[in-house]
Amino acid sequence: MLPELEDLRAGVHVVSLPMRVRFRGIDRREVLLLRGPAGWGEFAPFPEYGDDEAKWWLASAIESAWTGPPAAVRSTVQVNATVPAVEPARVPEILARFPGVTTAKVKVAEPGQSLDDDVARVRAVRELVPHVRVDANGGWTVDRAVQSLSALTSEGELQYAEQPCATVDELVELRRRLPMVRIAADESIRRADDPLRVVRAGGADVAVVKVAPLGGMRRLLTLAGELGVPVVVSSALDSAVGMGAGLAAAAALPNLEMACGLGTGELLARDVAAPRRIVAGALEATALEPEASLLEELSAEPVRRRWWLERLERCHAELQAIGHGA
């Protein structure tokens, strides 16, 4: 059953986490944490998301805090390194935070940067890890994607290109014009009314799925079973709490062929718990308990706490309206 709003509010902490490097245009990650009978949950949709989309992040937080994780079939999850849109000289410093990792996802198509910047960054990553993915966050047109991916693959293979274009139709056209590059869908799954459409239409070779935007661990597992393509579980720039849900979902997947994007805790300079340590390129699929002293020290400003509590109330009403948990 959907918990009462007052039960959610009773265990709320709103924190503001500083980041090591600017990522997704932000240098602090704000997170609302819930404490329930099964543990902790994280409600942290990005500020620009509307309530209709953000309600699924609340459903995910409630599942974690009131129900707990599904049964696991593995105890550790291989992860990829994440390289923001930094200059090539910073790549070794960033990859050093991911010991034993053999796959890196590199951000490309950053506003204000050029294709030459992307090529140089990917080249620097290739010198240090054998498997490289790129993520454009839907930033290219089809023509630009063909040009960019042709340049990025001229010096070596890409494991895949994540969301190179914004729309399903563009992804389908890109796969037709550039069949040698595998395409992964992210936003076309987690921000879609029909998350299966992109695969049915022939627009993706790989599905990147995230627990919170999809409404929870069990909803992710159900979707993964329906997609019919390899799945990569990724983070939504989660805190240590939210990362626990991603790891639990990845640990419960029957088949997991590729490294998951669940090492993004390394992008945070501070977190609500001692960081998980990557060992031989993998993380243990365990939940972490936030530390009371860190919750207090990293507490968001009162005006931001009010903003998040108001958002919590609105999204709770959205879930009630659709009968979620009934």
N, C-alpha and C positions, 0 to 999 in steps of 0.2 A: 504494500500500500504506500501511496505517496505520503511522506511524513508531513505533519502540520508545519506551517511556516515558523511558528514559535519554537518548535523543536529544532529546526534548522538554525535559526538565529542564536539559539542557546549555546551552540558550539562553534561560533564563527570567529575566525581570525583573518584579518586582511593585512597582507604583507607586501612590501615593495622591495624587489630583489635587484641589486645592481648587476650589470652585465660586464663581462670582460671587454667585449667589443660591441659596437652598434650592430643590431641584427633586426631585420624587418622594420627598420626605421626607428627603433626604440633603443634606449640605453638602460631602462629599468623595466622589469617584468612585474606587473601587479597581479596578485593571486588571492582569491578568497578560499580559505580552507574551512571545511566542515568536519566536526567530530560527531560520530554516531556510534551505535552499539557494535558495529563490526570493525570500526577503525576510523580512518581519515579519508576524506574525499576532497577533490580540488575542482573549484568552479572558476575558470579563468578564460572565458572567451575574450578575444581581443576587443578593445573598446569600440572599434568601428562596426562590429557585428550587431545586427538588430536582434531584438528579443526573440523573434520567431526562430532564428538560427541558434541563439545563445541558450535557449531552453534545453537543447540536447546536451550541452555541457553541464547543466545542472542535473539532468537525469543521470549522467555519468558519475558525477560527484556523489549523488545519493546512493547509487548502486555500490560504490566503493565503501561508503561509510555505513550503510544500513544492511547490505547483503554480503559484501566481501567478494574475493576473487573466485573464478571458476577453477576446476581441477586442472592441475598442471601435468604436462607430459614430458617436460624437461626442466632442469633446475637453473640453467644458464642460457643466455641469449647473446649471440654474436651481434656486434653493433658496428656501424660505420662512423668514421669521423665526419664532422661537419665543418666545412671551411667557408666562412663568410666572405663577402666581397672585399677582401683585403688585398694589399699589394703583395706581389710574389715573395718579397723579402720576409714577410711575416708568416708564410706557410709553414716553415719548419717549427717555429714556436708553437703554432696551433696544433699541428699533428703530434707534437711531443706530448700533448695532454691525452692522447689516445693510444697507450702502449699496447702493442701487439695487433692493432687493427690493420687489416689488409684492404679495406674498402673506404673510400672517402667520397662524400657528396660535396660538390663545389657549387656555391651560389654564382649564378651568371645573370646577365640581362639586368644588372643593377642600374637604376636611373642615374644618369650623369656619367656612366662609364661606357667604354667602347668595346667592340669585339676584340681588339688587340689586348685590352685589359683582361678579358675572359681567357683568351688563348694563353697569355703569359701565366695567369694564375693556375690554369689546368696543367700547363707544362711543369710548373714548380711542384704541383701535387704528384704528377706522374713520376717524378724523380724519386719519390719517397714511398709510394704505395702502388701495388700492382693493379688495383681495380678502382676505376673512377666513374662516378655518376655526376651529372650536372642537373641543377634545378633552376629553371627560369621563372617559376611562379607565374606562368601565363603571360610573360612579358614580351613575347615575340609574335608578329604576324607569321603566316605560313611562309611567305617569301623570306622574311628575316630569319626564321628558324632553319630553313633549308641552307641559307648562306652561312649561318653561325655554326650549325652542326656539321656542315661539310668542312669548315675550317677547324673545328674542335676535334674532328676525327681524322684529320689529315696526318696527325702525328701519333695516332694510336686509337684503339677501340674504346668506346664508352660502354659501360655496363648497361646504362640506359640514360635517356633524357627525361627528367621529371617535369611534367606540365609545361612543355615548351610554348604552347599556345593556350588561350583562355577558354575556347569553346570546344564542344565535342566535334562539331563539323570541321573545325580547323585541325583537330588532332587526327581525324579520319583522313583528311586531305594530305596532311604531312606524312602519315604512314604510307599513303599511296605514292607520294613523290620521293620519299627517302626510306625505302624499305630496309636498308641495311642498318638503321639505327632503331633500337628498341625504344618504345615510348611508354612512359609510366604516367598514369593519371593520379593526381592528388586532389586538387580543388574540384575537378570534374566528378569526383566521387563524394567527398565530404561536404561540399557545398551545393549538392544537387538534390532536387526533389526526387529524382529517380537515380540512385547511385549505381544501378546496374546498366544504365543507358549507354555509357561510354564504351563499355566492353561489348555489349550487344551490337553497337554500331560499328565495331571494328576500330575503335580509336585508342586502344591501349593493349600493350603486351604484358604490363605489370600493373598491379594496383597498390598504391600507397595508401594505407588506412591508418586512422588515428582514433584512439578510444573516445576522447571527449566530444569531438564534433559529431561522432556517429551515435552518441547516446549511451555509451558504456561498453564494457568488455564483452558481455554476452551478445549484444547487438553486432559488435564487430565480428565475433566468431560466426554468427549466423550469415552475415554478409559475405565473409571470406569463403564460406562454403558454397555460396551461390555464384561467385564471380567467374570461376573457371579459369583464372590466370594466376600466376605466382603472386603472393602477397608479401609486402614489406610493411611491418608495423612501425610507425614513426611517431615522433613527439610533436606536440604543439607548443614547443618551448615551455615545457612543464617544469614545475618545481620537483623536489625529491618525492613529494606525495603523488603528484600526477604521474610521474615517471613509473611509480610502482604499479599503477593500473596498466600502463602500456606494456611493461615487462610481464605482468601477469597474463595479459591477453596473448602476447607472443609465446609465452611458455605453454599456453593451452592449445595453440594451433596444432592440428595433427601433422601438417607439413609446413616446413619453414626452410625454404631453399637459399635465401639470401640474407645477408646481414641487415639488421633493422636500424632505423634512425632513432635510437633510444639513448644515444650518448650525449645529448645536448645539454645535460647538466654541466658539462665542462665549459659551456658558454656563460654560465652564471658565476660572478665573482663571489657571491654569498648565497646561501640557501638555508632552508629551515631545518636542515639536518646535516650531519657530517656526510660529505659526498660519497656516493658509491664509487668503488675503485674498479676500473677496467683492468682485468687480468687476462692476458693472452687474447685480447680483442673481444672479451665477453663480459657481461654483467650478470650477477646473480639476480634471479627473479624473486626478490624479497621486498616486502613492504618496509618502509622506514618510519619511525616515530618522530614527529617534529620535536625539537628541543624547546622547552618553555622559554629559556633565556633568549633564544634566537627569534622566537615568535614575538617577544616583546621588543627586542632590539631592532628588528626589521619591520615593525608595525608601520603601516601606511599613515599618512597624515589624516586627521579627523575628517576633512572634507572628502577625501578619497574613500575612507571607510563608509561614510554616508552614501556616496555614489554607488558603491558596490552593494550595500544593503538594499538600496532602492532597486537595483538591478535584480538582486536575488528575489525580492518580492514580486517583481513583474514576471520573471521567468517561472516562478512557482505558480503564479496564476495561469500562465500559458500552459504548463503541464496539467493543471487541474482542468483546463478548458478542453483538452483532448483526451481526458480520462486516463492519463499515464499512471500506471501502477494500480489501476482499479481492478 
